Amino acid sequence: MTTATAATIAAAPAAPAAERYPLSQGVNPWLVTVSVMLPTFMEVLDTAIASVALPYIAGSLSASTSEATWVLTSYLVSNAVILPASNWFARRFGRKRFLLTCVIIFTIASFFCGAAPSLAIILLARVMQGAGGGALQPLSQSILLESFPPAKRAAAMAAYGLGIVVAPVLGPTLGGWLTDTYSWRYAFYINIPVGVLAVIMISRFVHDPHYIKHAKVGAFDNIGFGLLAVWTGCLQVVLDKGQEDDWFGALWVRWAVGTFVVTLALWIWRSWSNPKGLVDLHILKDRNFRTGCFMIALLGMCIYITIAILPLYYQEVMGYTAFAAGLVVGPRGVGSFVGSPIIGVLGTRMDNRKLLSLGFLGFAVCAYIFGSVNLDIGPFTLLLPITLTGFALSFVFVPLATLTVATIPNPQMGNATGLFNMLRNIGGSVGIAMATTALIRRADLHQTYLAEHLAPSAPALQQKSAMIAAYLGHEIGRAGARPGSFGLLYGQLLQQSAMLAYIDVFRWTAVLALFCAVATWLFKKPPKHLKAPPGAH
């Protein structure tokens, strides 16, 4: 979860109480909490729901499973582009007005996602949805923090965090049930009533503080924003479609990579030479922030790989329905639910580097257990590691956000959190694309290797084929029994190859998480009694 852009809170001059806390304007701040929780809950829920519905989206829109993962990656990239600009838009147009606009865009885009007749249309709608969802979390948290006096902010953020943790618990199960009972389209339509309720409550109960109403902002960095959109778009297109066209064997891939390199270099140069631009990269001089950005990109890869491919494994390899797969992976949210209050207590008493390293280590162990699966597992076989994955991640999010911004001054907090969360989304998008490519290539490799041991003259193959043919002969006739037996055996070969490919990806994810556990110690030792940044998840 993104952290609040709290820089402006500390930097703004003191305002009357009526301007700082909506409670003074006759609004109960807990109504504000519910109002801003709704759009964030909707955004988190949408990600969890979409991951379970991917195979059904692919089948309905005549796309492959790898193409269906673009539904996730297109959203993440669009989301990442908007994140650094959210602070400027909030100050230029007003935080309440901008939040309402984002919720309306997200809700309308959800309708178009559900009504999409083709893969191209749903990808376009997901880009629109990502643009609307990018600013929901930082805006919601900023509004929430300023709605309570400092003494009550911890309780408010605890209630807010509790609501958000529920979304990953409900998401897979609810998404699976909607997909199986009605259609995958209702996994997007469900956002519409939530969005409408959020618009009504925000309009009624949320108010902008004094410094937002009278804020003076500079010109928007159109060039920086454009360069950011181009290089992130080129990166994602190459990662998503490069596999289909043999990577650098295709001319368009070479052009796209060249464009990516040039625009990334120009964006870095502009962001470094223009401190008032969209992103100020001078903040990377801070060792802890630099390390945190590196770590959050790797964490994004780890998290989104497991979010995307674990439900796919149960559906594509094991043959589970969407609802069954959602039930199986749902306990991950339960683990986060249990771990969040524990890390809240330990975070103020222990070195956050130890907690972070322990969280990554636990995630690595769970990912390695995922890599030991076989075709005989049942729905409860991975219950414990799936639950522990969520528990371990609760030991990663808060300490990582705490360590990253520990030495960042308040005036730079908005810039820092925007860049930090942008890299998380880009890391997740890259991770999903790499995992999808690895699944395709490793499955082909394992299929070739297994086929080498299945020569037509092999006695074991002949015996197995004869047994299957004897059964099929009673069902489809003797003429088709022998070819049918080899068809069934080939299906088993494909299933085994796919399983081995998933095992490879899970184990590589475990290695990446283990590397992160070691890299944690690149952080400088934080100050004693360091508090977690508000809104860290």
KAPEKA-V547787 format. One record per backbone hydrogen bond with DSSP energy under -1.0 kcal/mol. CO is the residue of the C=O (numbers start at 0). NH is the residue of the N-H. If there is no record, write none. Layout:
# KAPEKA-V547787
co->CO nh->NH
co->CO nh->NH
This chain:
# KAPEKA-V547787
co->3 nh->5
co->5 nh->9
co->6 nh->10
co->7 nh->11
co->15 nh->18
co->15 nh->19
co->16 nh->20
co->20 nh->23
co->21 nh->24
co->21 nh->26
co->22 nh->25
co->27 nh->30
co->27 nh->31
co->28 nh->32
co->29 nh->33
co->30 nh->34
co->31 nh->35
co->32 nh->36
co->33 nh->37
co->35 nh->39
co->36 nh->40
co->37 nh->41
co->38 nh->42
co->39 nh->43
co->40 nh->44
co->41 nh->45
co->42 nh->46
co->43 nh->47
co->44 nh->48
co->45 nh->49
co->46 nh->50
co->48 nh->52
co->52 nh->56
co->53 nh->57
co->54 nh->58
co->55 nh->59
co->56 nh->60
co->57 nh->62
co->63 nh->67
co->64 nh->68
co->66 nh->69
co->67 nh->70
co->68 nh->71
co->68 nh->72
co->69 nh->73
co->71 nh->75
co->72 nh->76
co->73 nh->77
co->74 nh->78
co->75 nh->79
co->76 nh->80
co->77 nh->81
co->78 nh->82
co->81 nh->84
co->82 nh->85
co->84 nh->88
co->85 nh->89
co->86 nh->90
co->87 nh->91
co->88 nh->92
co->89 nh->93
co->93 nh->97
co->94 nh->98
co->95 nh->99
co->96 nh->100
co->97 nh->101
co->98 nh->102
co->99 nh->103
co->100 nh->104
co->101 nh->105
co->102 nh->106
co->103 nh->107
co->104 nh->108
co->105 nh->109
co->106 nh->110
co->107 nh->111
co->108 nh->112
co->109 nh->113
co->110 nh->114
co->117 nh->121
co->118 nh->122
co->119 nh->123
co->120 nh->124
co->121 nh->125
co->122 nh->126
co->123 nh->127
co->124 nh->128
co->125 nh->129
co->126 nh->130
co->127 nh->131
co->128 nh->132
co->129 nh->133
co->134 nh->138
co->135 nh->139
co->136 nh->140
co->137 nh->141
co->138 nh->142
co->139 nh->143
co->140 nh->144
co->141 nh->145
co->143 nh->146
co->148 nh->151
co->149 nh->152
co->151 nh->155
co->152 nh->156
co->153 nh->157
co->154 nh->158
co->155 nh->159
co->156 nh->160
co->157 nh->161
co->158 nh->162
co->159 nh->163
co->160 nh->164
co->161 nh->165
co->165 nh->169
co->166 nh->170
co->169 nh->173
co->170 nh->174
co->171 nh->175
co->172 nh->176
co->173 nh->177
co->174 nh->178
co->175 nh->179
co->176 nh->180
co->177 nh->181
co->177 nh->182
co->182 nh->185
co->183 nh->186
co->184 nh->187
co->184 nh->188
co->185 nh->189
co->187 nh->190
co->188 nh->191
co->190 nh->194
co->191 nh->195
co->192 nh->196
co->193 nh->197
co->194 nh->198
co->195 nh->199
co->196 nh->200
co->197 nh->201
co->198 nh->202
co->199 nh->203
co->200 nh->204
co->201 nh->205
co->208 nh->212
co->209 nh->213
co->211 nh->214
co->219 nh->221
co->220 nh->224
co->221 nh->225
co->222 nh->226
co->223 nh->227
co->224 nh->228
co->225 nh->229
co->226 nh->230
co->227 nh->231
co->228 nh->232
co->229 nh->233
co->230 nh->234
co->231 nh->235
co->232 nh->236
co->233 nh->237
co->234 nh->238
co->235 nh->239
co->236 nh->240
co->237 nh->241
co->240 nh->244
co->241 nh->246
co->245 nh->248
co->246 nh->249
co->249 nh->253
co->250 nh->254
co->251 nh->255
co->252 nh->256
co->253 nh->257
co->254 nh->258
co->255 nh->259
co->256 nh->260
co->257 nh->261
co->258 nh->262
co->259 nh->263
co->260 nh->264
co->261 nh->265
co->262 nh->266
co->263 nh->267
co->264 nh->268
co->265 nh->269
co->266 nh->270
co->267 nh->271
co->268 nh->272
co->269 nh->273
co->270 nh->280
co->273 nh->276
co->279 nh->282
co->280 nh->283
co->281 nh->284
co->282 nh->285
co->285 nh->289
co->286 nh->290
co->287 nh->291
co->288 nh->292
co->289 nh->293
co->290 nh->294
co->291 nh->295
co->292 nh->296
co->293 nh->297
co->294 nh->298
co->295 nh->299
co->296 nh->300
co->297 nh->301
co->298 nh->302
co->299 nh->303
co->300 nh->304
co->301 nh->305
co->302 nh->306
co->303 nh->307
co->304 nh->308
co->305 nh->309
co->308 nh->312
co->309 nh->313
co->310 nh->314
co->311 nh->315
co->312 nh->316
co->312 nh->317
co->313 nh->319
co->320 nh->324
co->321 nh->325
co->322 nh->326
co->323 nh->327
co->324 nh->328
co->325 nh->329
co->328 nh->331
co->329 nh->332
co->330 nh->334
co->331 nh->335
co->332 nh->336
co->333 nh->337
co->334 nh->338
co->335 nh->339
co->338 nh->342
co->339 nh->343
co->340 nh->344
co->341 nh->345
co->342 nh->346
co->345 nh->348
co->345 nh->349
co->350 nh->353
co->350 nh->354
co->351 nh->355
co->352 nh->356
co->353 nh->357
co->354 nh->358
co->355 nh->359
co->356 nh->360
co->357 nh->361
co->358 nh->362
co->359 nh->363
co->360 nh->364
co->361 nh->365
co->362 nh->366
co->363 nh->367
co->364 nh->368
co->365 nh->369
co->366 nh->370
co->368 nh->371
co->369 nh->372
co->373 nh->376
co->377 nh->380
co->379 nh->382
co->381 nh->385
co->382 nh->386
co->383 nh->387
co->384 nh->388
co->385 nh->389
co->386 nh->390
co->387 nh->391
co->388 nh->392
co->389 nh->393
co->391 nh->394
co->392 nh->395
co->392 nh->396
co->395 nh->399
co->396 nh->400
co->397 nh->401
co->398 nh->402
co->399 nh->403
co->400 nh->404
co->404 nh->407
co->408 nh->411
co->409 nh->412
co->411 nh->415
co->412 nh->416
co->413 nh->417
co->414 nh->418
co->415 nh->419
co->416 nh->420
co->417 nh->421
co->418 nh->422
co->419 nh->423
co->420 nh->424
co->421 nh->425
co->422 nh->426
co->423 nh->427
co->424 nh->428
co->425 nh->429
co->426 nh->430
co->427 nh->431
co->428 nh->432
co->429 nh->433
co->430 nh->434
co->431 nh->435
co->432 nh->436
co->433 nh->437
co->434 nh->438
co->435 nh->439
co->436 nh->440
co->437 nh->441
co->438 nh->442
co->439 nh->443
co->440 nh->444
co->441 nh->445
co->442 nh->446
co->443 nh->447
co->444 nh->448
co->445 nh->449
co->446 nh->450
co->447 nh->451
co->449 nh->452
co->450 nh->453
co->454 nh->457
co->457 nh->461
co->458 nh->462
co->459 nh->463
co->460 nh->464
co->461 nh->465
co->462 nh->466
co->463 nh->467
co->464 nh->468
co->465 nh->469
co->466 nh->470
co->467 nh->471
co->468 nh->472
co->471 nh->474
co->471 nh->475
co->479 nh->483
co->480 nh->484
co->481 nh->485
co->482 nh->486
co->483 nh->487
co->484 nh->488
co->485 nh->489
co->486 nh->490
co->487 nh->491
co->488 nh->492
co->489 nh->493
co->490 nh->494
co->491 nh->495
co->492 nh->496
co->493 nh->497
co->494 nh->498
co->495 nh->499
co->496 nh->500
co->497 nh->501
co->498 nh->502
co->499 nh->503
co->500 nh->504
co->501 nh->505
co->502 nh->506
co->503 nh->507
co->504 nh->508
co->505 nh->509
co->506 nh->510
co->507 nh->511
co->508 nh->512
co->509 nh->513
co->510 nh->514
co->511 nh->515
co->512 nh->516
co->513 nh->517
co->514 nh->518
co->515 nh->519
co->517 nh->520
co->518 nh->521
co->519 nh->522
co->532 nh->535
co->533 nh->3
